[in-house]
Amino acid sequence: MKKLDFIQDLREIMDLEDDTELAKDTNLQNLEEFDSLTLLSLIAFVDEHFQMTLSQTQLVSITTVHSLMEMIGLQYFE
């Protein structure tokens, strides 16, 4: 998956406004939209697209878009 496509998918999962910046160094925990519903959607997204399940420990350790990508595995991203 291309990194930009992944970031766009995250924008949709979090239902971000067009003027909200989302880049690989964005701290997700600082975004109001990064809530429990987003985490549930993220679990489903990662399972569907990467065939892996994120644990609770992994979920709470997500800080940035890049940390999420590292958790999934950078080899999956172009």
N, C-alpha and C positions, 0 to 999 in steps of 0.2 A: 504494500500500500504506500502511496506517495505521502510524504509528511504533510503537504498542504491539504490533501484530501482528508487525512486524519484530523487535522486541526479544524477543517470545515465540518466534519462529522461531529466533533466535540462542540462546536458552536451550536449546531442543531440540537444536540442532546441537552445542552444547558439553556437553550432558547435565549441566546445572547442577543442584545440589541446590536444593530449594525455599527454603532459608534464605540462599542466595547472591544478593545484590542485583545487579541488572543494570539500569542506567539509561544514558541517552545520554552521561553524563560518566564512566561506569565505564572505568577503564584496563584494557583487555582483556589487555594483556601481563602484568598482575599476577595474572591468574587462572590457576591451575594447569591448568584445562581447556582453555586456549587454546594448543593444541599443533599439531603438524604434521598430525594427522588432522583436527582442527578446520579448519585452513586448506584442506585438500583438500575437505572438505564445504562450506566457505564458497565456494570457487571454483565448485563445482557448483550451489549454491543461487543465487548471483548470476547465473550463466549462465542457469539455468532461469527465474528470475523477472524478470530485468532485461535479458536478452539482451546481456550484456557479459562480457568476460574480464578478470579482474584479472591484472596482470603481477606478476612477482616483486618488482619495485621497489615497486609499490603495496602488496603484501601486507606487506612488512617495514616500511612506513611507517604501518600501522594502529596507532593507539594507543587510541582510545576508540570507543565505539559511534557517536558523532557523526562522528568522522573517517572511519569506514567508510561512513556514510550520505552524507557529502560526496563521498567517492570515487565512490560509485555515482551520485550526483546527487540533490540535495535535492528537485528537482522531482518525483521519484518517490514522495515521502512526504507524507501528509496530516497 
